[in-house]
Protein backbone atom coordinates (compact mmCIF):
# COMPACT_ATOMS: atom_id res chain seq x y z
CA UNK A 1 0.00 0.00 0.00
CA UNK A 2 1.38 3.38 -1.01
CA UNK A 3 2.01 5.88 1.80
CA UNK A 4 -0.25 8.95 1.95
CA UNK A 5 0.98 12.53 1.77
CA UNK A 6 0.31 12.87 5.51
CA UNK A 7 2.37 9.76 6.28
CA UNK A 8 5.30 10.88 4.12
CA UNK A 9 5.08 14.33 5.71
CA UNK A 10 5.44 12.69 9.13
CA UNK A 11 8.43 10.62 7.99
CA UNK A 12 10.00 13.79 6.55
CA UNK A 13 9.56 15.68 9.82
CA UNK A 14 11.13 12.78 11.73
CA UNK A 15 14.06 12.52 9.29
CA UNK A 16 14.82 16.26 9.32
CA UNK A 17 14.62 16.34 13.12
CA UNK A 18 17.00 13.39 13.42
CA UNK A 19 19.36 15.06 10.93
CA UNK A 20 19.43 18.22 13.07
CA UNK A 21 20.63 16.18 16.05
CA UNK A 22 23.34 14.20 14.29
CA UNK A 23 27.00 15.17 14.04
CA UNK A 24 26.98 16.35 10.45
CA UNK A 25 29.86 17.72 8.36
CA UNK A 26 30.55 21.44 8.57
CA UNK A 27 29.24 21.89 5.04
CA UNK A 28 25.80 20.66 6.14
CA UNK A 29 24.46 24.24 5.78
CA UNK A 30 22.95 24.47 9.30
CA UNK A 31 20.45 21.65 8.80
CA UNK A 32 19.40 22.64 5.26
CA UNK A 33 19.06 19.81 2.76
CA UNK A 34 17.88 19.49 -0.82
CA UNK A 35 14.87 17.20 -1.43
CA UNK A 36 17.08 14.58 -3.12
CA UNK A 37 19.17 14.50 0.10
CA UNK A 38 16.10 14.18 2.33
CA UNK A 39 14.37 11.33 0.45
CA UNK A 40 17.00 8.64 1.30
CA UNK A 41 16.60 9.49 5.01
CA UNK A 42 12.92 8.47 5.02
CA UNK A 43 11.58 5.15 6.26
CA UNK A 44 9.45 4.92 3.11
CA UNK A 45 10.16 5.03 -0.61
CA UNK A 46 8.28 7.54 -2.77
CA UNK A 47 8.65 8.90 -6.27
CA UNK A 48 10.50 12.16 -6.88
CA UNK A 49 7.30 13.73 -8.20
CA UNK A 50 5.22 12.74 -5.17
CA UNK A 51 7.94 13.88 -2.77
CA UNK A 52 7.93 17.26 -4.53
CA UNK A 53 4.25 17.59 -3.57
CA UNK A 54 5.10 16.69 0.03
CA UNK A 55 7.84 19.36 0.16
CA UNK A 56 5.47 21.97 -1.30
CA UNK A 57 2.74 21.09 1.23
CA UNK A 58 5.25 21.40 4.06
CA UNK A 59 6.39 24.79 2.74
CA UNK A 60 2.76 25.91 2.56
CA UNK A 61 1.94 24.83 6.13
CA UNK A 62 5.15 26.33 7.54
CA UNK A 63 6.69 23.06 8.75
CA UNK A 64 9.85 23.63 6.73
CA UNK A 65 11.62 26.82 5.67
CA UNK A 66 13.73 27.42 2.57
CA UNK A 67 17.30 28.70 2.52
CA UNK A 68 16.97 32.10 0.78
CA UNK A 69 16.76 31.46 -2.98
CA UNK A 70 18.16 27.94 -2.88
CA UNK A 71 16.08 24.76 -3.19
CA UNK A 72 17.21 23.67 0.29
CA UNK A 73 15.04 23.24 3.37
CA UNK A 74 15.16 22.63 7.10
CA UNK A 75 12.56 22.34 9.82
CA UNK A 76 11.05 25.66 10.85
CA UNK A 77 10.60 26.41 14.59
CA UNK A 78 7.00 25.15 14.24
CA UNK A 79 8.34 22.03 12.53
CA UNK A 80 10.73 21.38 15.41
CA UNK A 81 7.85 21.65 17.89
CA UNK A 82 5.81 19.20 15.84
CA UNK A 83 8.77 16.82 15.56
CA UNK A 84 9.29 16.88 19.31
CA UNK A 85 5.60 16.29 19.94
CA UNK A 86 5.74 13.28 17.58
CA UNK A 87 8.68 11.84 19.51
CA UNK A 88 7.10 12.37 22.91
CA UNK A 89 3.65 11.26 21.79
CA UNK A 90 4.93 7.78 21.07
CA UNK A 91 2.89 5.37 23.17
CA UNK A 92 6.02 4.24 25.00
CA UNK A 93 6.85 7.81 25.99
CA UNK A 94 4.66 8.67 28.97
CA UNK A 95 5.49 10.73 32.05
CA UNK A 96 8.54 9.30 33.78
CA UNK A 97 6.63 8.65 36.97
CA UNK A 98 2.99 8.19 37.78
CA UNK A 99 2.79 11.21 40.03
CA UNK A 100 0.26 13.72 41.26
CA UNK A 101 0.87 17.47 41.22
CA UNK A 102 -0.91 20.35 42.90
CA UNK A 103 -2.33 23.25 40.92
CA UNK A 104 -0.85 25.49 43.61
CA UNK A 105 2.63 24.18 42.84
CA UNK A 106 2.14 24.01 39.07
CA UNK A 107 0.28 27.12 37.94
CA UNK A 108 0.69 26.12 34.27
CA UNK A 109 -2.30 23.83 34.91
CA UNK A 110 -4.54 26.92 35.08
CA UNK A 111 -3.36 28.00 31.64
CA UNK A 112 -3.70 24.45 30.33
CA UNK A 113 -7.30 24.25 31.51
CA UNK A 114 -8.15 27.59 29.87
CA UNK A 115 -6.42 26.67 26.58
CA UNK A 116 -8.19 23.30 26.44
CA UNK A 117 -11.50 25.12 26.87
CA UNK A 118 -10.63 27.54 24.08
CA UNK A 119 -9.70 24.69 21.74
CA UNK A 120 -12.91 22.80 22.54
CA UNK A 121 -14.88 25.99 21.83
CA UNK A 122 -13.08 26.53 18.53
CA UNK A 123 -13.84 22.96 17.48
CA UNK A 124 -17.50 23.44 18.39
CA UNK A 125 -17.95 26.63 16.34
CA UNK A 126 -15.65 25.95 13.39
CA UNK A 127 -17.39 25.16 10.11
CA UNK A 128 -14.13 23.69 8.83
CA UNK A 129 -13.93 21.30 11.79
CA UNK A 130 -17.52 20.24 11.20
CA UNK A 131 -16.82 19.55 7.53
CA UNK A 132 -13.57 17.65 8.16
CA UNK A 133 -14.51 15.73 11.30
CA UNK A 134 -18.24 15.19 10.83
CA UNK A 135 -19.77 13.34 13.77
CA UNK A 136 -16.29 12.63 15.20
CA UNK A 137 -16.12 16.26 16.28
CA UNK A 138 -18.33 15.58 19.31
CA UNK A 139 -16.08 12.75 20.47
CA UNK A 140 -13.00 14.98 20.28
CA UNK A 141 -14.77 17.79 22.12
CA UNK A 142 -15.73 15.25 24.81
CA UNK A 143 -12.08 14.18 25.16
CA UNK A 144 -10.99 17.81 25.53
CA UNK A 145 -13.72 18.50 28.10
CA UNK A 146 -12.68 15.43 30.10
CA UNK A 147 -9.04 16.59 30.05
CA UNK A 148 -10.14 20.07 31.12
CA UNK A 149 -12.04 18.54 34.05
CA UNK A 150 -8.93 16.61 35.13
CA UNK A 151 -6.77 19.76 34.85
CA UNK A 152 -9.28 21.74 36.93
CA UNK A 153 -8.91 19.60 40.05
CA UNK A 154 -6.84 20.64 43.07
CA UNK A 155 -4.49 17.72 42.47
CA UNK A 156 -3.85 16.26 39.03
CA UNK A 157 -2.51 12.84 38.07
CA UNK A 158 -0.13 13.66 35.21
CA UNK A 159 -0.22 10.22 33.60
CA UNK A 160 -4.02 10.34 33.33
CA UNK A 161 -3.92 13.86 31.88
CA UNK A 162 -1.21 12.89 29.39
CA UNK A 163 -2.91 9.67 28.27
CA UNK A 164 -6.20 11.43 27.59
CA UNK A 165 -4.94 14.68 26.11
CA UNK A 166 -1.84 13.91 24.03
CA UNK A 167 -3.47 11.58 21.44
CA UNK A 168 -6.26 14.14 20.88
CA UNK A 169 -3.82 17.03 20.48
CA UNK A 170 -1.59 15.08 18.15
CA UNK A 171 -4.58 14.09 16.02
CA UNK A 172 -5.79 17.70 15.80
CA UNK A 173 -2.33 19.11 15.08
CA UNK A 174 -1.98 16.72 12.13
CA UNK A 175 -5.56 17.01 10.86
CA UNK A 176 -5.49 20.82 10.94
CA UNK A 177 -1.76 21.28 10.32
CA UNK A 178 -2.07 24.64 8.58
CA UNK A 179 -4.98 26.20 10.48
CA UNK A 180 -5.85 27.91 13.75
CA UNK A 181 -7.07 24.68 15.35
CA UNK A 182 -3.80 22.93 14.53
CA UNK A 183 -1.80 25.87 15.89
CA UNK A 184 -3.82 25.81 19.13
CA UNK A 185 -3.24 22.06 19.48
CA UNK A 186 0.51 22.54 18.97
CA UNK A 187 0.61 25.28 21.64
CA UNK A 188 -1.17 22.92 24.03
CA UNK A 189 1.35 20.17 23.27
CA UNK A 190 4.17 22.59 24.17
CA UNK A 191 2.40 23.53 27.40
CA UNK A 192 1.70 19.90 28.31
CA UNK A 193 5.35 19.00 27.73
CA UNK A 194 6.35 21.84 30.04
CA UNK A 195 4.06 20.55 32.78
CA UNK A 196 5.15 16.91 32.43
Beta strands, then each sheet from edge to edge (+ up, - down):
strand 1: 64-67
strand 2: 70-75
strand 3: 100-102
strand 4: 155-157
sheet 1: 1+ 2-
sheet 2: 3+ 4-
end
